Amino acid sequence: MRAEQVDITRNLLHHCYTCDDAGFCLTEEACRQCWLEHGLLGTEIGEANETQTLMQAYYE
């Protein structure tokens, strides 16, 4: 699986699974547009980002 496919799959699972409007995103492009409008592109998942920050601080 390519990195881009992994990102799309991760975003679908984390952002779309619980979204009430997920049924309106019928294409990958529509999903990307929705993520962009909601500021979800380029962000890490909450706990993963926090854990990464703590680990980097620990090893500095």
Backbone as JSON Lines, residues from 0, in Angstrom:
{"i":0,"aa":"M","n":[0.85,-1.18,0.0],"ca":[0.0,0.0,0.0],"c":[0.9,1.24,0.0]}
{"i":1,"aa":"R","n":[0.58,2.19,-0.84],"ca":[1.36,3.43,-0.91],"c":[1.02,4.32,0.28]}
{"i":2,"aa":"A","n":[1.92,5.24,0.58],"ca":[1.74,6.14,1.72],"c":[0.47,6.97,1.57]}
{"i":3,"aa":"E","n":[0.17,7.41,0.35],"ca":[-1.03,8.21,0.12],"c":[-2.29,7.39,0.41]}
{"i":4,"aa":"Q","n":[-2.27,6.11,0.04],"ca":[-3.42,5.24,0.32],"c":[-3.6,5.04,1.82]}
{"i":5,"aa":"V","n":[-2.49,4.93,2.53],"ca":[-2.55,4.77,3.98],"c":[-3.15,6.01,4.62]}
{"i":6,"aa":"D","n":[-2.74,7.19,4.15],"ca":[-3.27,8.45,4.69],"c":[-4.77,8.56,4.44]}
{"i":7,"aa":"I","n":[-5.2,8.2,3.25],"ca":[-6.63,8.28,2.93],"c":[-7.41,7.31,3.8]}
{"i":8,"aa":"T","n":[-6.92,6.09,3.92],"ca":[-7.59,5.1,4.75],"c":[-7.65,5.55,6.2]}
{"i":9,"aa":"R","n":[-6.54,6.08,6.71],"ca":[-6.5,6.57,8.09],"c":[-7.5,7.7,8.29]}
{"i":10,"aa":"N","n":[-7.55,8.64,7.35],"ca":[-8.49,9.76,7.45],"c":[-9.93,9.28,7.41]}
{"i":11,"aa":"L","n":[-10.22,8.32,6.52],"ca":[-11.58,7.79,6.45],"c":[-11.98,7.18,7.79]}
{"i":12,"aa":"L","n":[-11.09,6.42,8.39],"ca":[-11.41,5.77,9.66],"c":[-11.54,6.76,10.81]}
{"i":13,"aa":"H","n":[-10.67,7.75,10.85],"ca":[-10.66,8.67,11.98],"c":[-11.63,9.84,11.85]}
{"i":14,"aa":"H","n":[-11.87,10.29,10.63],"ca":[-12.69,11.48,10.46],"c":[-14.09,11.2,9.92]}
{"i":15,"aa":"C","n":[-14.23,10.17,9.12],"ca":[-15.51,9.94,8.42],"c":[-16.4,8.92,9.11]}
{"i":16,"aa":"Y","n":[-15.82,8.02,9.86],"ca":[-16.59,6.94,10.46],"c":[-17.74,7.45,11.32]}
{"i":17,"aa":"T","n":[-17.49,8.5,12.08],"ca":[-18.52,9.04,12.98],"c":[-19.21,10.28,12.44]}
{"i":18,"aa":"C","n":[-18.9,10.67,11.21],"ca":[-19.47,11.88,10.61],"c":[-20.89,11.63,10.11]}
{"i":19,"aa":"D","n":[-21.81,12.49,10.5],"ca":[-23.2,12.36,10.06],"c":[-23.36,12.63,8.57]}
{"i":20,"aa":"D","n":[-22.43,13.4,7.98],"ca":[-22.52,13.76,6.57],"c":[-21.66,12.88,5.68]}
{"i":21,"aa":"A","n":[-21.13,11.79,6.2],"ca":[-20.22,10.94,5.42],"c":[-20.89,10.4,4.15]}
{"i":22,"aa":"G","n":[-22.18,10.22,4.18],"ca":[-22.89,9.71,3.01],"c":[-22.88,10.65,1.82]}
{"i":23,"aa":"F","n":[-22.56,11.91,2.04],"ca":[-22.51,12.89,0.96],"c":[-21.16,12.87,0.23]}
{"i":24,"aa":"C","n":[-20.16,12.29,0.83],"ca":[-18.84,12.21,0.21],"c":[-18.77,10.91,-0.6]}
{"i":25,"aa":"L","n":[-19.11,11.02,-1.86],"ca":[-19.21,9.83,-2.7],"c":[-17.93,9.51,-3.45]}
{"i":26,"aa":"T","n":[-17.01,10.45,-3.5],"ca":[-15.73,10.22,-4.18],"c":[-14.58,10.59,-3.26]}
{"i":27,"aa":"E","n":[-13.41,10.12,-3.62],"ca":[-12.22,10.45,-2.84],"c":[-11.98,11.96,-2.85]}
{"i":28,"aa":"E","n":[-12.21,12.58,-3.99],"ca":[-12.03,14.04,-4.09],"c":[-13.0,14.78,-3.17]}
{"i":29,"aa":"A","n":[-14.23,14.31,-3.08],"ca":[-15.21,14.93,-2.18],"c":[-14.75,14.79,-0.72]}
{"i":30,"aa":"C","n":[-14.18,13.66,-0.39],"ca":[-13.66,13.46,0.97],"c":[-12.52,14.43,1.25]}
{"i":31,"aa":"R","n":[-11.6,14.55,0.3],"ca":[-10.47,15.47,0.49],"c":[-10.95,16.9,0.65]}
{"i":32,"aa":"Q","n":[-11.95,17.3,-0.13],"ca":[-12.49,18.66,-0.03],"c":[-13.11,18.88,1.35]}
{"i":33,"aa":"C","n":[-13.84,17.9,1.83],"ca":[-14.46,17.99,3.15],"c":[-13.4,18.11,4.24]}
{"i":34,"aa":"W","n":[-12.36,17.29,4.16],"ca":[-11.29,17.35,5.15],"c":[-10.61,18.71,5.12]}
{"i":35,"aa":"L","n":[-10.42,19.24,3.93],"ca":[-9.79,20.55,3.78],"c":[-10.67,21.64,4.4]}
{"i":36,"aa":"E","n":[-11.97,21.61,4.13],"ca":[-12.9,22.59,4.67],"c":[-12.96,22.56,6.19]}
{"i":37,"aa":"H","n":[-12.77,21.38,6.77],"ca":[-12.84,21.23,8.22],"c":[-11.47,21.28,8.89]}
{"i":38,"aa":"G","n":[-10.43,21.58,8.12],"ca":[-9.08,21.71,8.68],"c":[-8.49,20.41,9.16]}
{"i":39,"aa":"L","n":[-8.85,19.29,8.52],"ca":[-8.38,17.99,8.98],"c":[-7.18,17.46,8.21]}
{"i":40,"aa":"L","n":[-6.85,18.06,7.09],"ca":[-5.69,17.59,6.33],"c":[-4.42,18.11,6.97]}
{"i":41,"aa":"G","n":[-3.42,17.25,7.0],"ca":[-2.13,17.65,7.53],"c":[-2.06,17.64,9.05]}
{"i":42,"aa":"T","n":[-3.07,17.07,9.7],"ca":[-3.04,16.99,11.15],"c":[-2.85,15.56,11.59]}
{"i":43,"aa":"E","n":[-2.2,15.38,12.68],"ca":[-2.02,14.06,13.26],"c":[-3.23,13.72,14.11]}
{"i":44,"aa":"I","n":[-3.4,12.46,14.38],"ca":[-4.47,12.02,15.26],"c":[-4.07,12.41,16.69]}
{"i":45,"aa":"G","n":[-5.0,12.93,17.47],"ca":[-4.77,13.5,18.79],"c":[-3.75,12.81,19.67]}
{"i":46,"aa":"E","n":[-4.02,11.6,20.12],"ca":[-3.11,10.94,21.05],"c":[-1.77,10.63,20.41]}
{"i":47,"aa":"A","n":[-1.77,10.25,19.16],"ca":[-0.51,9.93,18.49],"c":[0.39,11.15,18.47]}
{"i":48,"aa":"N","n":[-0.17,12.32,18.19],"ca":[0.6,13.56,18.15],"c":[1.12,13.89,19.55]}
{"i":49,"aa":"E","n":[0.3,13.74,20.56],"ca":[0.72,14.02,21.93],"c":[1.83,13.06,22.35]}
{"i":50,"aa":"T","n":[1.68,11.8,22.03],"ca":[2.69,10.8,22.37],"c":[3.99,11.1,21.66]}
{"i":51,"aa":"Q","n":[3.91,11.46,20.39],"ca":[5.11,11.79,19.63],"c":[5.83,12.99,20.25]}
{"i":52,"aa":"T","n":[5.08,14.0,20.63],"ca":[5.67,15.19,21.26],"c":[6.35,14.83,22.57]}
{"i":53,"aa":"L","n":[5.71,14.01,23.39],"ca":[6.32,13.6,24.67],"c":[7.59,12.78,24.45]}
{"i":54,"aa":"M","n":[7.55,11.89,23.46],"ca":[8.74,11.06,23.2],"c":[9.89,11.92,22.69]}
{"i":55,"aa":"Q","n":[9.61,12.89,21.84],"ca":[10.66,13.77,21.35],"c":[11.24,14.6,22.48]}
{"i":56,"aa":"A","n":[10.41,15.07,23.4],"ca":[10.91,15.84,24.53],"c":[11.78,14.98,25.44]}
{"i":57,"aa":"Y","n":[11.4,13.73,25.61],"ca":[12.15,12.82,26.46],"c":[13.54,12.53,25.92]}
{"i":58,"aa":"Y","n":[13.64,12.37,24.61],"ca":[14.91,12.0,24.0],"c":[15.77,13.17,23.6]}
{"i":59,"aa":"E","n":[15.34,14.39,23.85],"ca":[16.17,15.56,23.51],"c":[17.21,15.8,24.56]}
